[in-house]
């Protein structure tokens, strides 16, 4: 396999901060919902069901255990999310881009995108956390877009991608012209 030209990694810290804010918003919403249910009908309804199974809790203990369980589960999810964000990267070769994701030492997915299938490259600046999203419009492939989120220095990366694609197409057309000339010579013989 040929040597990679470059490797692009998303800004993990900025992606993780956004994920933390999103998850914390959901957790706060669930906690507010539990507190609202407690004030509206009380958690005694659930306690009656638990008493049937021989489990006896106070309403505040049930609320505390519920909130604690949610926070513990959220913490575990955030740790897994951070680890998976650290293992996502894009490797640029002379003829393709390879997007890889892994968790610990297990590779979750790998997708190769030939430069011949890239129709357009654009990017969007995200004002929040000052990052960018690079969008590759693809042809002849099932996911018709590849979105590279949380990329720093997007202008530089897009310029590098344009240069690699230009070089690939120039080589492709030169090879095609040479093969065509050779075929014409062979046809005359």
N, C-alpha and C positions, 0 to 999 in steps of 0.2 A: 504494500500500500504506500502511496506517495506521502511525502511529509506535508503536514498542514502549513498553510501560509500564516494563519492567525487564529486566535481563539477569542471569542467575545463572551463575556460573562455579564449577566445582569447585576445591577447594584443590589446586592442581597439585603443590605441594611435598610435601604429605602423601601424595598418590597415588603420586608418583614414589618416595618413600622406601619405601612398601610394595612397589612393583614391584621396586625394587633388592633388597630383602630376599628376595623370592620368587625372582628370577633368580639371585642369589648362592647361595641354597640349592641350586638345581638345578646350578649350575656347580661348587660344592664337591662335590656328589654325583657328578658326572661325573668330576671329578679324582680323588676317592677311588676310584671304580670303576676308572679307568685304573691307578692305583697298585696296587690289589688284583690286577688282571689281570697287571700286571708282576711282582708278587711270586709269583703263583700259577703261571702258565705262562711268564711272560717275554714280552717283546715281540719276541723272536727269531722267533716264528712269523710275525709280520707282516713282519719283516725278510727272511725267506726269500722271501716273495712279492714284495717290492720288489726283491730282487736279481735275480729273473727278468726284471724290466723294466730292469735296469741301474742301479738306484738303490741306493746304499750308505749306510746310516746306522748310527750306534751306537744301542743301545736307549735311552740317556738322551737323545740328541738327538731321537729320535722322540717320546719322552714330552714333552720340552720344546717341540717344535714343535706337538704336539697340544694341550698346555695353552695355549700362546701363541695358537694359532688359536681356541680356545674363548673365551679372554679377549677377543681382538680382535672376534670375532663378537658376543659379549655386549655389549661397549662400543658397537658400532654399533646393536644392537637397543635399548639403553637410550637412546641419543641420539634415535633415531626415536620411541621411546615418549614421551620428554619433549616433543618437538616436537608430537606428536599430542595429548598431554594439554593442552598450551597452547591448542590450537585447538578444544576441545570446550566448548560453552556452550548454555544454554537461554535463549531470548528469550521473554518474556511479552508477549502482546498482549491486547487487551480481549476477544478471542473464542477464543484458542488459545495453545498453547505450541509453539514451534518448537525442536527439538533439532538442532543442527548439529555436524558433525565435519569437520575438514579437515586436510590435511597440506600444509605450505608454503602454496602458493596454490591448491591443488587441493582442491575440496570433495569429501569422501568420501561423506558422506550427510547428508540433511536430512529430518526427519520432523516433520510438523505434527500436533498433537493438539488437536482442538477441545474446548472445555470441556464441550460436550454429551456427550462420550464418557468423561468422568472420573467414575467411580462413587464412588471413595473415595481419600482421601489419608492416608497414615500415614508415620511415620518411625521409624527405629531408631537409637539411639545406639551408636556403636562405641567401646568403651573404648580401643582401641589407636589412638593418635594423636589422640584426642578429636575425631572427626568424626562425621557422621551420614549416613544413607542415607534419602532420601525416596522412597517407593514410591507410584506412581500406579496404581490399579487401573482398567483401561480396559474399556469395553464396545463391542462392534461393531467392534473393530479386531483385526488378526491378532496382533501382540504384545499380550497381554492385560495386561501390566505395563510400566511405564517406571520404571527404577530410576535415581535421580539420586544417584550416589555422591560421597563426599568433600565434602559441602556443609557449610559453616560456618553457624552461626546457623539451624539447621533450623526451630526454633519460629517464628522471624520469617518465614522463607520460606513455611512451611506456612500461617501466618496470612494472608500476602499472597495466596497461591493461593486460599485459602478466600474471601477478600474479592472477588477477581476473578471466581471462579465464581458467587458469590452475585449480584454485579452483572450478570453475563452472563445468568443465569437470570431475574432480575427483569426485565431488558430484553426477554428472549425472551417471557416470559409477558405482559408489557404489550403487546408487538407483536401477539401472538396474540389477546389480548382485543380489541384495536382492530380487527384484521382481521375477527374474528368479528362484531363489532358492525356494521362496514361491510357485510359480506356480508348480514346480516339486513336492513339498510336497503335494500340493492340488491334483495333478494328481494321486499320489500314493494312495490317500484315495479314 
